Structures are given as C-alpha cells and as structure tokens.
C-alpha cells in the first residue's frame, strides 16, 4: 500500500467587521428632520411677513379714511 502523506497548512481566517449602515441611516434621518424644520420655519416667516404687510396696508387705509373724515369735519366747522 502506498503511504498517504497529509500535509496540513495553516489557514488564516479574516473576519471583517462592518457596520450595518445604522449610523448612515440615523445621519440621513437627522438631515431630513433639519431640512423639514427649516422649511416650516421659512414658510412661517413668509406667512408672518405677509400678515404684517396686510396689517400695515389696512392701517394705512384707516389712516387715509380718518384724514378724509377729519378734513370733512374741519370743512363743515368753518
């Protein structure tokens, strides 16, 4: 019978640990939350500006009407 020669060579097993992408997902979620918050703040700011402009316009209209009424009263008093 022939002799079987068994040669054992050492094997190196490399285990790479990688993240599951959880950090990336959390970062993306935070970025989206910041963008949504910024959008709503800008929309609210535009709404406030529009409201302030409408109030200013109404106040000027009331002022003009009061000036006309005052002029009419002064004209009647003379």
C-alpha positions in Angstrom: 0.0 0.0 0.0 1.1 3.5 -0.6 1.6 5.8 2.3 -0.6 8.8 2.2 1.1 12.0 3.1 -1.2 14.5 4.7 0.2 18.0 4.8 -1.6 20.4 7.0 -1.2 24.0 6.0 -2.3 26.7 8.4 -5.3 28.7 7.2 -5.9 32.3 8.2 -9.4 33.4 8.6 -10.0 37.1 8.3 -13.2 38.4 9.8 -14.0 42.0 8.8 -16.5 43.8 10.9 -18.5 46.3 9.2 -21.3 48.5 10.4 -24.8 47.6 9.3 -25.3 51.1 8.0 -27.3 52.2 11.0 -25.1 55.3 11.5 -25.7 56.3 8.0 -29.5 55.9 8.4 -29.5 57.9 11.6 -27.5 60.7 9.9 -29.8 60.7 7.0 -32.9 60.9 9.3 -31.3 63.8 11.2 -30.6 65.6 7.9 -34.1 65.2 6.7 -35.5 66.4 10.1 -33.4 69.5 9.9 -34.5 70.2 6.3 -38.2 69.8 7.2 -37.8 72.1 10.2 -36.0 74.8 8.1 -38.8 74.6 5.5 -41.5 75.1 8.1 -39.6 78.0 9.7 -39.2 79.7 6.3 -42.9 79.2 5.4 -43.9 80.5 8.8 -41.6 83.5 8.4 -43.1 84.3 5.0 -46.6 83.9 6.5 -45.7 86.4 9.3 -44.3 88.9 6.7 -47.5 88.6 4.6 -49.6 89.1 7.7 -47.6 92.1 8.8 -47.9 93.6 5.3 -51.7 93.1 5.3 -52.0 94.8 8.7 -49.8 97.7 7.6 -51.9 98.2 4.5 -55.1 98.1 6.5 -53.7 100.6 9.0 -52.7 103.0 6.2 -56.2 102.7 4.7 -57.8 103.5 8.0 -55.4 106.5 8.4 -56.4 107.8 4.9 -60.1 107.4 5.8 -59.6 109.2 9.1 -57.8 112.0 7.4 -60.6 112.4 4.9 -63.2 112.4 7.7 -61.2 114.9 9.7 -60.9 117.2 6.6 -64.7 116.9 6.1 -65.4 117.8 9.7 -63.0 120.7 9.5 -64.8 121.9 6.3 -68.2 121.7 8.0 -67.0 123.6 11.1 -65.9 126.6 9.1 
